[in-house]
Amino acid sequence: MTRHGERLVAPLLEEVRGRDAAQVVMWLWDQGLMNVRSLECRAIRSRVERLVGEGRGRVRAMEQAAADFCCSYEKVRDIIYERRK
């Protein structure tokens, strides 16, 4: 992390000191400091990987993730294959 980055996160570190991980995540969310798009991509990738690990084919897993996250199959497909670019 750069010196600039350290200065930017220092107030956050003070604010979350003594909180457990769940409290920190909820606080960051409430403050609007989390990137919703990144969280969505991470959750969708995780869901697809879990379903594939349970024995579903990749296409079926992506279809299920689209249903679970109320989004299009194309969006899920783009998220899954974006990682490989």
C-alpha positions as a printed NumPy array, in Angstrom:
array([[  0.   ,   0.   ,   0.   ],
       [  1.236,   3.457,  -0.819],
       [  1.698,   6.23 ,   1.721],
       [ -1.351,   7.941,   0.256],
       [ -3.397,   4.774,   0.679],
       [ -2.243,   4.443,   4.28 ],
       [ -3.435,   7.99 ,   4.979],
       [ -6.801,   7.251,   3.403],
       [ -7.46 ,   4.097,   5.407],
       [ -6.097,   5.32 ,   8.758],
       [ -9.426,   6.871,   9.841],
       [-11.24 ,   3.667,   8.875],
       [ -8.863,   1.566,  10.948],
       [ -9.566,   3.776,  13.955],
       [-13.307,   3.525,  13.383],
       [-13.375,  -0.291,  13.211],
       [-10.879,  -1.018,  15.989],
       [-12.337,  -3.527,  18.429],
       [-15.16 ,  -4.673,  16.136],
       [-15.454,  -8.23 ,  14.9  ],
       [-15.337,  -9.035,  11.18 ],
       [-19.127,  -9.074,  10.706],
       [-19.47 ,  -5.691,  12.399],
       [-16.713,  -4.237,  10.221],
       [-18.335,  -5.478,   7.023],
       [-21.751,  -4.145,   8.05 ],
       [-20.236,  -0.796,   9.042],
       [-18.43 ,  -0.485,   5.706],
       [-21.693,  -1.312,   3.912],
       [-23.674,   1.235,   5.936],
       [-21.068,   3.899,   5.169],
       [-21.298,   3.195,   1.43 ],
       [-17.639,   2.203,   1.294],
       [-18.094,  -1.125,  -0.455],
       [-18.064,  -1.601,  -4.21 ],
       [-21.46 ,  -3.186,  -4.91 ],
       [-20.462,  -4.361,  -8.397],
       [-17.395,  -6.164,  -7.058],
       [-19.437,  -7.774,  -4.289],
       [-22.06 ,  -8.912,  -6.775],
       [-19.429, -10.446,  -9.071],
       [-17.761, -12.195,  -6.165],
       [-21.081, -13.603,  -4.887],
       [-22.123, -14.83 ,  -8.335],
       [-18.739, -16.464,  -8.976],
       [-18.895, -18.122,  -5.585],
       [-22.408, -19.46 ,  -6.233],
       [-21.455, -20.869,  -9.634],
       [-18.283, -22.482,  -8.234],
       [-20.28 , -24.02 ,  -5.365],
       [-22.89 , -25.457,  -7.742],
       [-20.227, -26.849, -10.072],
       [-18.503, -28.359,  -7.037],
       [-21.789, -30.064,  -6.16 ],
       [-21.81 , -31.707,  -9.581],
       [-23.861, -29.37 , -11.764],
       [-22.594, -28.556, -15.207],
       [-21.24 , -25.038, -15.675],
       [-24.141, -23.907, -17.877],
       [-26.752, -25.235, -15.414],
       [-24.847, -23.628, -12.536],
       [-24.831, -20.268, -14.328],
       [-28.561, -20.589, -15.057],
       [-29.234, -21.285, -11.387],
       [-27.068, -18.359, -10.29 ],
       [-28.977, -16.064, -12.644],
       [-32.234, -17.195, -11.043],
       [-30.789, -16.846,  -7.523],
       [-29.536, -13.309,  -8.144],
       [-32.526, -12.22 , -10.271],
       [-30.383, -11.302, -13.235],
       [-29.849, -12.511, -16.769],
       [-27.851, -15.557, -17.749],
       [-25.801, -13.248, -19.978],
       [-24.79 , -11.149, -16.979],
       [-23.679, -14.251, -15.073],
       [-21.822, -15.581, -18.115],
       [-20.024, -12.266, -18.56 ],
       [-19.006, -12.242, -14.889],
       [-17.747, -15.833, -14.995],
       [-15.718, -15.469, -18.174],
       [-14.538, -11.912, -17.463],
       [-12.201, -13.383, -14.851],
       [-10.38 , -15.416, -17.49 ],
       [ -9.564, -12.489, -19.783]])
